[in-house]
Amino acid sequence: MIIVIARAEFDPARLDELQPALDAMMRATWEESGCLGYSMAIESREQGIAMIVERWESAAALKAHFATPHMAAFNAAVMGAVRDLDARMYDASNERPLAV
């Protein structure tokens, strides 16, 4: 399994304009083969900070995600609005419930 954790900084003045593109990309991603989970949350509207957590069956599924039409549309929609992006990919071999 591949886990992606990303922190994106968008131009805060454009968040309302970008929200439909963010929502459309997330909904389309949920339908992709190999997507086990995708979540995006705006942490700070004032600073335009979003956190993204993704779970994929494989690196190949993640690679295919980047080649989808909805990712191309998303990238076009956010062009010029992304101030910073820190995205990390992790290989996970053992998933289990968290016992508290």
PyMOL CGO cylinders between C-alpha atoms (Angstrom):
from pymol import cmd
from pymol.cgo import CYLINDER

trace = [
    CYLINDER, 0.00, 0.00, 0.00, 1.14, 3.54, -0.74, 0.3, 1, 1, 1, 1, 1, 1,
    CYLINDER, 1.14, 3.54, -0.74, 0.25, 6.42, 1.58, 0.3, 1, 1, 1, 1, 1, 1,
    CYLINDER, 0.25, 6.42, 1.58, 0.60, 10.03, 0.45, 0.3, 1, 1, 1, 1, 1, 1,
    CYLINDER, 0.60, 10.03, 0.45, 0.60, 12.90, 2.92, 0.3, 1, 1, 1, 1, 1, 1,
    CYLINDER, 0.60, 12.90, 2.92, 0.73, 16.38, 1.45, 0.3, 1, 1, 1, 1, 1, 1,
    CYLINDER, 0.73, 16.38, 1.45, 0.54, 19.96, 2.67, 0.3, 1, 1, 1, 1, 1, 1,
    CYLINDER, 0.54, 19.96, 2.67, -0.46, 22.53, 0.07, 0.3, 1, 1, 1, 1, 1, 1,
    CYLINDER, -0.46, 22.53, 0.07, -0.51, 26.29, 0.43, 0.3, 1, 1, 1, 1, 1, 1,
    CYLINDER, -0.51, 26.29, 0.43, -2.98, 28.00, -1.87, 0.3, 1, 1, 1, 1, 1, 1,
    CYLINDER, -2.98, 28.00, -1.87, -3.53, 31.71, -2.39, 0.3, 1, 1, 1, 1, 1, 1,
    CYLINDER, -3.53, 31.71, -2.39, -6.13, 32.30, 0.37, 0.3, 1, 1, 1, 1, 1, 1,
    CYLINDER, -6.13, 32.30, 0.37, -7.91, 34.89, -1.76, 0.3, 1, 1, 1, 1, 1, 1,
    CYLINDER, -7.91, 34.89, -1.76, -8.64, 32.15, -4.34, 0.3, 1, 1, 1, 1, 1, 1,
    CYLINDER, -8.64, 32.15, -4.34, -9.88, 29.37, -2.04, 0.3, 1, 1, 1, 1, 1, 1,
    CYLINDER, -9.88, 29.37, -2.04, -13.58, 30.03, -2.66, 0.3, 1, 1, 1, 1, 1, 1,
    CYLINDER, -13.58, 30.03, -2.66, -12.93, 30.08, -6.42, 0.3, 1, 1, 1, 1, 1, 1,
    CYLINDER, -12.93, 30.08, -6.42, -10.91, 26.83, -6.21, 0.3, 1, 1, 1, 1, 1, 1,
    CYLINDER, -10.91, 26.83, -6.21, -13.31, 24.89, -3.97, 0.3, 1, 1, 1, 1, 1, 1,
    CYLINDER, -13.31, 24.89, -3.97, -15.39, 23.41, -6.84, 0.3, 1, 1, 1, 1, 1, 1,
    CYLINDER, -15.39, 23.41, -6.84, -12.20, 22.11, -8.52, 0.3, 1, 1, 1, 1, 1, 1,
    CYLINDER, -12.20, 22.11, -8.52, -10.97, 20.64, -5.21, 0.3, 1, 1, 1, 1, 1, 1,
    CYLINDER, -10.97, 20.64, -5.21, -14.31, 18.92, -4.63, 0.3, 1, 1, 1, 1, 1, 1,
    CYLINDER, -14.31, 18.92, -4.63, -14.57, 17.59, -8.20, 0.3, 1, 1, 1, 1, 1, 1,
    CYLINDER, -14.57, 17.59, -8.20, -11.05, 16.17, -8.12, 0.3, 1, 1, 1, 1, 1, 1,
    CYLINDER, -11.05, 16.17, -8.12, -11.65, 14.48, -4.77, 0.3, 1, 1, 1, 1, 1, 1,
    CYLINDER, -11.65, 14.48, -4.77, -14.97, 12.91, -5.87, 0.3, 1, 1, 1, 1, 1, 1,
    CYLINDER, -14.97, 12.91, -5.87, -13.45, 11.62, -9.12, 0.3, 1, 1, 1, 1, 1, 1,
    CYLINDER, -13.45, 11.62, -9.12, -10.43, 10.24, -7.28, 0.3, 1, 1, 1, 1, 1, 1,
    CYLINDER, -10.43, 10.24, -7.28, -12.66, 8.20, -4.95, 0.3, 1, 1, 1, 1, 1, 1,
    CYLINDER, -12.66, 8.20, -4.95, -13.94, 6.36, -8.03, 0.3, 1, 1, 1, 1, 1, 1,
    CYLINDER, -13.94, 6.36, -8.03, -10.50, 5.40, -9.31, 0.3, 1, 1, 1, 1, 1, 1,
    CYLINDER, -10.50, 5.40, -9.31, -9.36, 1.81, -9.38, 0.3, 1, 1, 1, 1, 1, 1,
    CYLINDER, -9.36, 1.81, -9.38, -6.71, 1.36, -6.70, 0.3, 1, 1, 1, 1, 1, 1,
    CYLINDER, -6.71, 1.36, -6.70, -7.80, 4.30, -4.55, 0.3, 1, 1, 1, 1, 1, 1,
    CYLINDER, -7.80, 4.30, -4.55, -8.34, 3.08, -0.99, 0.3, 1, 1, 1, 1, 1, 1,
    CYLINDER, -8.34, 3.08, -0.99, -8.98, 6.52, 0.47, 0.3, 1, 1, 1, 1, 1, 1,
    CYLINDER, -8.98, 6.52, 0.47, -8.57, 10.21, -0.33, 0.3, 1, 1, 1, 1, 1, 1,
    CYLINDER, -8.57, 10.21, -0.33, -9.20, 13.08, 2.03, 0.3, 1, 1, 1, 1, 1, 1,
    CYLINDER, -9.20, 13.08, 2.03, -8.50, 16.79, 1.73, 0.3, 1, 1, 1, 1, 1, 1,
    CYLINDER, -8.50, 16.79, 1.73, -9.13, 19.27, 4.52, 0.3, 1, 1, 1, 1, 1, 1,
    CYLINDER, -9.13, 19.27, 4.52, -8.63, 23.02, 4.60, 0.3, 1, 1, 1, 1, 1, 1,
    CYLINDER, -8.63, 23.02, 4.60, -6.69, 23.57, 7.83, 0.3, 1, 1, 1, 1, 1, 1,
    CYLINDER, -6.69, 23.57, 7.83, -6.53, 27.35, 7.61, 0.3, 1, 1, 1, 1, 1, 1,
    CYLINDER, -6.53, 27.35, 7.61, -8.64, 29.43, 5.26, 0.3, 1, 1, 1, 1, 1, 1,
    CYLINDER, -8.64, 29.43, 5.26, -6.72, 32.55, 6.33, 0.3, 1, 1, 1, 1, 1, 1,
    CYLINDER, -6.72, 32.55, 6.33, -3.41, 31.02, 5.22, 0.3, 1, 1, 1, 1, 1, 1,
    CYLINDER, -3.41, 31.02, 5.22, -4.82, 28.83, 2.43, 0.3, 1, 1, 1, 1, 1, 1,
    CYLINDER, -4.82, 28.83, 2.43, -3.38, 25.62, 3.90, 0.3, 1, 1, 1, 1, 1, 1,
    CYLINDER, -3.38, 25.62, 3.90, -4.79, 22.22, 2.90, 0.3, 1, 1, 1, 1, 1, 1,
    CYLINDER, -4.79, 22.22, 2.90, -3.77, 18.76, 4.11, 0.3, 1, 1, 1, 1, 1, 1,
    CYLINDER, -3.77, 18.76, 4.11, -4.23, 15.77, 1.82, 0.3, 1, 1, 1, 1, 1, 1,
    CYLINDER, -4.23, 15.77, 1.82, -4.06, 12.12, 2.88, 0.3, 1, 1, 1, 1, 1, 1,
    CYLINDER, -4.06, 12.12, 2.88, -4.27, 9.40, 0.23, 0.3, 1, 1, 1, 1, 1, 1,
    CYLINDER, -4.27, 9.40, 0.23, -4.15, 5.59, 0.37, 0.3, 1, 1, 1, 1, 1, 1,
    CYLINDER, -4.15, 5.59, 0.37, -3.43, 3.59, -2.80, 0.3, 1, 1, 1, 1, 1, 1,
    CYLINDER, -3.43, 3.59, -2.80, -3.21, -0.12, -3.50, 0.3, 1, 1, 1, 1, 1, 1,
    CYLINDER, -3.21, -0.12, -3.50, 0.09, 0.34, -5.33, 0.3, 1, 1, 1, 1, 1, 1,
    CYLINDER, 0.09, 0.34, -5.33, 2.56, 2.81, -6.81, 0.3, 1, 1, 1, 1, 1, 1,
    CYLINDER, 2.56, 2.81, -6.81, 1.14, 1.92, -10.23, 0.3, 1, 1, 1, 1, 1, 1,
    CYLINDER, 1.14, 1.92, -10.23, -2.35, 3.00, -9.11, 0.3, 1, 1, 1, 1, 1, 1,
    CYLINDER, -2.35, 3.00, -9.11, -0.95, 6.30, -7.84, 0.3, 1, 1, 1, 1, 1, 1,
    CYLINDER, -0.95, 6.30, -7.84, 0.94, 6.82, -11.10, 0.3, 1, 1, 1, 1, 1, 1,
    CYLINDER, 0.94, 6.82, -11.10, -2.27, 6.16, -13.06, 0.3, 1, 1, 1, 1, 1, 1,
    CYLINDER, -2.27, 6.16, -13.06, -4.06, 8.74, -10.86, 0.3, 1, 1, 1, 1, 1, 1,
    CYLINDER, -4.06, 8.74, -10.86, -1.65, 11.44, -11.98, 0.3, 1, 1, 1, 1, 1, 1,
    CYLINDER, -1.65, 11.44, -11.98, -2.49, 10.68, -15.63, 0.3, 1, 1, 1, 1, 1, 1,
    CYLINDER, -2.49, 10.68, -15.63, -6.29, 11.00, -15.29, 0.3, 1, 1, 1, 1, 1, 1,
    CYLINDER, -6.29, 11.00, -15.29, -8.30, 13.72, -17.03, 0.3, 1, 1, 1, 1, 1, 1,
    CYLINDER, -8.30, 13.72, -17.03, -9.65, 14.97, -13.68, 0.3, 1, 1, 1, 1, 1, 1,
    CYLINDER, -9.65, 14.97, -13.68, -6.08, 15.51, -12.42, 0.3, 1, 1, 1, 1, 1, 1,
    CYLINDER, -6.08, 15.51, -12.42, -5.27, 17.46, -15.60, 0.3, 1, 1, 1, 1, 1, 1,
    CYLINDER, -5.27, 17.46, -15.60, -8.39, 19.59, -15.05, 0.3, 1, 1, 1, 1, 1, 1,
    CYLINDER, -8.39, 19.59, -15.05, -7.48, 20.09, -11.39, 0.3, 1, 1, 1, 1, 1, 1,
    CYLINDER, -7.48, 20.09, -11.39, -3.92, 21.11, -12.22, 0.3, 1, 1, 1, 1, 1, 1,
    CYLINDER, -3.92, 21.11, -12.22, -5.20, 23.61, -14.77, 0.3, 1, 1, 1, 1, 1, 1,
    CYLINDER, -5.20, 23.61, -14.77, -7.69, 25.04, -12.26, 0.3, 1, 1, 1, 1, 1, 1,
    CYLINDER, -7.69, 25.04, -12.26, -5.09, 25.59, -9.53, 0.3, 1, 1, 1, 1, 1, 1,
    CYLINDER, -5.09, 25.59, -9.53, -2.36, 26.90, -11.85, 0.3, 1, 1, 1, 1, 1, 1,
    CYLINDER, -2.36, 26.90, -11.85, -0.87, 30.00, -10.27, 0.3, 1, 1, 1, 1, 1, 1,
    CYLINDER, -0.87, 30.00, -10.27, -2.77, 29.53, -7.00, 0.3, 1, 1, 1, 1, 1, 1,
    CYLINDER, -2.77, 29.53, -7.00, -0.39, 27.03, -5.36, 0.3, 1, 1, 1, 1, 1, 1,
    CYLINDER, -0.39, 27.03, -5.36, 2.22, 28.83, -3.27, 0.3, 1, 1, 1, 1, 1, 1,
    CYLINDER, 2.22, 28.83, -3.27, 3.90, 25.74, -1.85, 0.3, 1, 1, 1, 1, 1, 1,
    CYLINDER, 3.90, 25.74, -1.85, 3.49, 21.97, -1.95, 0.3, 1, 1, 1, 1, 1, 1,
    CYLINDER, 3.49, 21.97, -1.95, 5.19, 19.39, 0.24, 0.3, 1, 1, 1, 1, 1, 1,
    CYLINDER, 5.19, 19.39, 0.24, 4.02, 15.89, -0.73, 0.3, 1, 1, 1, 1, 1, 1,
    CYLINDER, 4.02, 15.89, -0.73, 5.55, 12.67, 0.61, 0.3, 1, 1, 1, 1, 1, 1,
    CYLINDER, 5.55, 12.67, 0.61, 4.90, 9.08, -0.42, 0.3, 1, 1, 1, 1, 1, 1,
    CYLINDER, 4.90, 9.08, -0.42, 5.28, 6.18, 2.01, 0.3, 1, 1, 1, 1, 1, 1,
    CYLINDER, 5.28, 6.18, 2.01, 5.29, 2.43, 1.45, 0.3, 1, 1, 1, 1, 1, 1,
    CYLINDER, 5.29, 2.43, 1.45, 3.15, 0.66, 4.04, 0.3, 1, 1, 1, 1, 1, 1,
    CYLINDER, 3.15, 0.66, 4.04, 3.23, -3.08, 4.40, 0.3, 1, 1, 1, 1, 1, 1,
    CYLINDER, 3.23, -3.08, 4.40, 1.15, -3.68, 7.51, 0.3, 1, 1, 1, 1, 1, 1,
    CYLINDER, 1.15, -3.68, 7.51, -2.17, -1.92, 8.09, 0.3, 1, 1, 1, 1, 1, 1,
    CYLINDER, -2.17, -1.92, 8.09, -4.17, -2.65, 11.23, 0.3, 1, 1, 1, 1, 1, 1,
    CYLINDER, -4.17, -2.65, 11.23, -6.67, -0.85, 13.46, 0.3, 1, 1, 1, 1, 1, 1,
    CYLINDER, -6.67, -0.85, 13.46, -5.28, 1.55, 16.00, 0.3, 1, 1, 1, 1, 1, 1,
    CYLINDER, -5.28, 1.55, 16.00, -5.82, 0.14, 19.48, 0.3, 1, 1, 1, 1, 1, 1,
    CYLINDER, -5.82, 0.14, 19.48, -6.02, 2.90, 22.04, 0.3, 1, 1, 1, 1, 1, 1,
]
cmd.load_cgo(trace, "trace")
